[in-house]
């Protein structure tokens, strides 16, 4: 098994992106807001979560080598 040494801020950043991704998906599936606000917030959070994951994955892969 490969290991990667990550700092606490890096772990928090990874957790934060998971929260944004999950919140975005949750807003897209929920019916609490009106449709326009729900879709806008949901897609924005989904995009932030997905786009910030890419450099984090690269960072973790680089550290595990």
C-alpha angles and dihedrals in degrees: 000000000000120000132201125200107226128181122232093254090053091051090048090050091051090049091048092054090051089052092050091048093048094045090050092052090045092053091049090053098039126087100206099103129051112272099257095048092043094052094043095050093040096051092043093053092043091052094047091049094047097042095047090050093066098067091040092055090048090050093051092047091049091050093050093059 
